[in-house]
Amino acid sequence: MRTLVADAFDTNVVLYLLSSDAAKANRAAQLLERGGTISVQVLNEFTAVAVRKFGMKISEIRELLATVRQSCEVTPLDVTTHEQALELAERYRMSIYDALIVAAALRADCTTLWTEDLHHGRKFQRLTIRNPFIG
């Protein structure tokens, strides 16, 4: 039987590592240092935002994400994850991008998804959404 990985992280939590809000940046770093899982979708979204909004170079992004990957297991995207995401998007009327992150967390047997983008306390099967900046 597979061991449960407690925490999964959404893109917005990883992006807070770049924030000028020291409290949020520190909270994101603290959570990520504990370890967990992130999906390839998160890596892709982080890269797009880091280039577009922060003007980062790919070499800088690669270096930062290498540090994140030292603490976190990366969950790949595959057709099964995609199909599960389509079901989640349709059932819960959520974006395919959010659904891909939820589906990847479920496939990795996570119990918590840290994100600001979904409703705090919401459950998707055994996965509970938690906003890292509440409380």
N, C-alpha and C positions, 0 to 999 in steps of 0.2 A: 504494500500500500504506500502511496506517495505521501510524503510529509507536507503538511499545509504550510505555505508561505503566507504569513499573516498579511503583509502590506503590499499593495500595488500603488503606483503613482501615476497621476494624470500629468499632462504636459505643463499645466499652469503651475504645479508645485515645483517642477524642475526649473521652469523659467524664473521663479522667484529667487533662484541663486544669483540672478543678474540684477535683482531689484535694488533700488536706492532706499527702499524701506528696510532698514536694518533688522527690525523685529521679524518681518516676514522672511527675509533672506536667511536669518539665523534659524527660524523654525523649519524652513525647507531643508536646510543643511542638516539639522539635527535628525529629522525624519529619514532623509536619504542615507545618512551615515549608519543608521540602524539596519539598513538593508531591506530587501524586498524584491519586487519585480517591476520592470517596466516593459512595455511592448515596443516593438519596432515602430508602431504607429506614433508613440510618444517621441522616439528618437527623430522620426521624420518631421513631426510637427514642430518640435523644438528647433530643429535646424532651419526650417522655413521662417519661423518667427525671429530667431537670432540673426539671420541674415537681413530680413526685411525691416524689422523694428530697431534692432540694436547695431546694425551695420557690421556684424562680426564676420571675420574671415573663416573659411572652412577649416583652416588649420587650428584656429582658436576654438571652434566648435568641437572639432575632433578631440582636442586635448581635454576640454571640459567634460564631454560625454565619456571619454575614457575613464575619467575619475568616477563618474556616476556608475559606470559599468563595473567598476571594482567592488562597489557595494551592492549592486543590484543585478539580479539575474535578468537576462533579456528574453522575453517571450516572442517567438517569431510569429509572423502573420502567415496564415495558410488558407486554403479554400474552406476548411472546416470552421476556422475562426470567422472568416468572411460570411459564411452562411449563417452562423450563429448571430453575428452582428446584424445581418439583414432581418432576422427574426426579432431581435431586440428592438431595432429601429422601428419596425412596423408595430409591434405590440405596445411599446411604450412611447411611441411618437417622439423619438429622439433622433438627433443627427447621426448619420452613419459613422462619423468620426468618433463621437462619444460612444456609440454602440461598439465600435471596434475595440476601444480601450476596455470597456466593460467585458466584452467577450473574451479578450485576451486574459484579463484578470481571472475570470471564471475558469478558463482553460488551465491556468496556472494554479488553480485551487486556492486562490487568495480569499481572505475573509474580510479585508478592508481595502477600499479604494479611496485614497486621499485625493480630493479634488475640491475646487471651488465651484465647478461648473454644473454639478448635479445637486439635487436636494439632500442636505445633511440628514442622515438617518434613514434614507431610502434603502430598501433592500432589493437585490436581484438574486434570488435563490439564497445562497449562503453568504453573498457579498454585501457588505454594508458600506454605504457612502458616508465618508467623514470629511468635513471641512477642517483643514488643519489650523485654521485661524479662529475657530469658535471655541470659546472657553479657554 
